[in-house]
Structure formats: C-alpha cells, structure tokens
C-alpha cells in the first residue's frame, strides 16, 4: 500500500538527484564547450554512487584534471567519505585505477565515485 511517507521520500530523491545532475553539468560545461561529451549517471540503489564519463576522439588526461578534481571535491562535500576509481580507454588499451591517470592519451575516461560507508562515522560500531 502506498502512503504519504513514500511520496515524501520520492520527492526528496527526485529533487536531490536533479540538483546533483545540474551541478555536475555546471562543473563540466567548459569541457562540453571544447567538444567533449560528458555523461553522468546517478545510482542510488547500490548505496549511492555517481559515474561521469568524459569522451573525445583523443585527449590527454591532464587536459581535464582540474574539472575532475572539482567534481571529486563536490561529491566529497555531498557524500562525505567517498571511494573513487577510474576506467580509461585509448585506441589500444583499457585500464582501471584508483589513482588519477596523469598524462595519459585516451578516448574515454570514466570516473566512479561512491559513498564509502565503511569510513563514515554514522556507520562505525
């Protein structure tokens, strides 16, 4: 049975999700102006995570690092403790890392940031 409390949760989720999407778009707007494609996905079912995919036929990861760091700082302010991993692909290879891939020529980089409950004070025993 649907009740009013479910409706409040749905409205809160929708407004929170929309704000995050808008803020992410604002962070990466200059990259989009420079011809990069930027897509974001917000996942709440798996414990809150956000994935941003940045692509262009070829670019160096140093060209976008400033924007990625702004995105990470924003997500830290929103989630608190986070875990971060990067997947990046060039014409000949694909790799994954927990460190930012400095000075790599790539076609796609995917940044996944998730709420790290393990280190969150609310969840310590």
N, C-alpha and C positions, 0 to 999 in steps of 0.2 A: 504494500500500500504506500502510495506517495504522500508525504506530509510536507508541511511548511518548512521544516528544518532542512529537508533535502533541497528545496528550492533556494534557500539562502546559501547553501554550500555551492550549488551550481552557479548562481550569480557571482559569488566571490571568486570561484575558479575562472569563470569567463572573463571577468574584469582584470584579474591578475595576469592571466595568460595574454590578454590583449595588450596590457601595459608592457610586459616583457618583450613581446614581438615588436611593438612600436619603438621601445628603447634600443633594441638590437638593430633595428633598421636605421635608427639615427646614428648609432656608432659607426656603421659601415657605409653610410651614404656617400662619402667621398670615394670609396673604392668602387661603388657602383657607377659613379660619375666617370671613373677612369676605365670602365669597361669590364670590371669584374662582375661575375654572377655571385650573389650572396643569398643563400637559402638558410632558413632556421626552422628547426623542429623542436617543439616543447613536449616533453614526455612526463606526465605526472603519474602514470600508472606504475612505473618502475622505480618509484622513490625519488622523483623529481630530477630530471636531467634535461639539458638543453644541448642540442647539436647545431653547430653552424658549419656550413660547407661553403668554401670560397673557391671559385674556379676561374680560369682564364687559359687560353691556349698555352701560354708559358709565362711563368713569373718566378721571381726569387722570393723565398720566404722572408727575407729581410725587408722587402718592399711593403709587407703588410703587418710586420711585427707590432708596430705601435698600436694599430687598431685591434689586434688580437689581445694585447695586454690590457687595453681599455675594456674590452669585452670581459676578460677574466676578472678584472677589478670590479666591474659592475656585478658580475654573477657572485663574487665573494661578498659584496655588500648585500646582496639579496638572499643568498643561501647560507652565508657564514662559512663554515668549513666545506671545502669542495675537493673533489678529485678530478684531475684533468688528464686526458690522453689525446694524442694527435695521430691521425692517419693521413699519410700524404702519398701522392702518386705522381710519378713522372712517366714519360713515354715508355721507359724500360723497366721500371720497378715500382714496388709498392712497399711501404714500411709503416711501422707503428712505433710510437714513442711516448713516454711520459714527460719528456723534456721537449721544449720548443726546438724544432729542426732549423737551426740557424743556417743561413746561406745555402739553401737547397733550391735547385731549379726544379720546379714542379708544375703540374697542371691543375691539381686539386689538393686542397688541404681541408681536413675535417677536424674540427675541434669539438670534443665532447666534454661537457662539464656536468658533474653530478653532485648532488648533495651528499656529503660524506657524513653519514650518521654516526659512524664509529668514533669520530673525534668530537662530536657535538656534545656540549655539556648537558643538554637535556636528556641524552641517552646514556650517560655514564651510570654505572651501577655503584 
